[in-house]
Amino acid sequence: MIAICKAIGTSLVNGCRYIKAVVTGKSDVQETLQVTQFGIDSNPVDNINAVYANTLVNNLPVALGIIYDSGKYNIAEKGETRLFSTSGNGTLMFNVWLRADGSILIGQSPTPSDYVNFLIKWNEFDTTMQAYLTDLNEAIAALATSAGGAYAPPTPPDFNSSKTDNIKTI
């Protein structure tokens, strides 16, 4: 039997995520393993539709996705989605974690509190920094002139080596 059901909760049992769902009516509440593609750890919100399927149909084996057998992959909280990659032996290499609080974590740790650094809006940073350096050089030149000297501003710094071209924001 394949049915559209209503997910009403989730739980982790021995590292495997289970979805509690109303299948054919209010009295038919089932707990089933969540099936997902490798590299995606997503914990669905309550009251969302899901597909419920028995697997012993006409002796036809099907692979609908991956069932994680340890808690090292199922770490997303309710409403979150995490894309991740691993080495061939399953060691976490990188993840992009869309958090329920509206933030995104990008890096190599499965621990949210490890993410302490910030990205910046490059265009705004560069514009602000260049304007500040221009103003600073003008102030130094005015001070040098008022003291009877001269000031030759240094070449403005080029911050482009700090720019990440493959991550963009609005």
N, C-alpha and C positions, 0 to 999 in steps of 0.2 A: 504494500500500500504506500502510495505517495500522497501526501496531503499538505495543504497550506495550513500552518498553525500559527498561533499567537504566542511569541516568546514572552514569558512573564518573570523571568529571573535567570541568573547564572550562578554557578559555583565552581570552585576549583577543588577537585578531589585527586590527591596524589599527582598533582601537576597537570591533570587533564581538565579542560573546561567543559562543564555540562550546561546545557540549556534546558530550563524547565519551561514546558510549553503546554498550552491547551490545544489538544489535537482535534477531536471530533465534537467536543462539547465541554461545558463547564465541569462535568464529572470525569472527563478523560484528560487528566494531567499526567504528562510523561516527562521523564528526564532522559535526555539523550546526549551523547557526545557531540560537541561542536566539531564540524568538519570544515576545514578551510584550506586554502592553498599554502604551500610552504613559503615562509617568509612574511606571512601576514598574521598578526596577532590582533584580533579585534574583539572587543567585548561589547555585544549588542545592548542597546537600551531596552527597557521593558516596553511591552505592547507593540512590538514590531513583528511583521510577518516573517516566518521562516519556513523552510521546506523540511518536512518530516518524511523519512523514507525507511521502510523495512529493507533489509539487504538480501534476504533470501527469496528472490523472485525468479522463478523459472531457471534456477541454477546459473543465472547470468551474473558473473562477478563484475562489479563496477568500482572504479576508484573515483570518488567525488572530491577528494582532497586529502589532506594530511591530518592525522590525529596526533597531536603532540603527546609524548609519553613522559614528559617531565615538566616541572614548573619553571624551568629556565626560559621557556619561550612564552608561556601564557602569563604575562605580567601587566597587560593593559587593564586599566580600571574601567568601570562602567562608562560607556559613551566614547571611549578612546580607540584609536587605530594606530597600529605600529607596523611599519614596514621594516624588515631587517634582512641582513645577509649574514651568512656564517662561513667559516672555513669548511673544508671537506669533512672534518671530524666534528662539526657542530659548534665550534667556538664562535661566539658573537663577534662579528667583524665591524658592523656598522648598522645604525638604525635611524629612521626618521619617525618620530613619535608625535602624533597629533593628540594633544592632551585635552581633557574635558574642561580645563580652565581657559582654553583658547590659546594656549602657548604651543610651540613646536620645539621639540628637542632634536638636535641633529648631532650625532656623534657615536662614540664607541662604547658607551656604558649602559647597562640595564638599570642603573640606579638614578632616578630623577634628581636627587640632591647633588649628584656629581656635576650637573650642568650649571656652572657659575659664571661663564663668560657670556658676552653679548655680541650680537651682530649689530652693525650700524647701517643706516641708509647712506650709501657711499656718496651719491651726488650732493646731498645736503651737507655731509661732513666736509667734502672737498671744497664746496662753495664757502662755507663758514670759515674753514681754516685758511683758505687763500685770502679771504677778506680780512681776517684778523692779522695775518702776516703783513699784508699791505698797510693796514692801519698802524701796526707796530713799527714798520720801517719808516713810515711817514713821521711818526712821533720821534723816533730816534734821529732822523735827519733834521727835524725842526730843532731839537735840543742841541744837536751838534752845530747847526748854523748859528743859533743864538749864543753859543759859547765861542763863536769865531772859528769853528772848524768845519770839516766836511764829513759826510757819511756816504759810503758806497754800500748799498744793501747787498747782502749775499744773494746768490742764486736761490730762488724759492725751492723748497723741498718738493720732491715728486713722491706723492704717497701712493702711486699706482701699484707698487709692489705689494701693498696691503689689501688691494681690491680682490674680491672673489667674483669672478665673472660668471660662474655657473650656478649661483644662488641669487635669485632676484626677488624683490618685494615691491609693493606699491608705495 
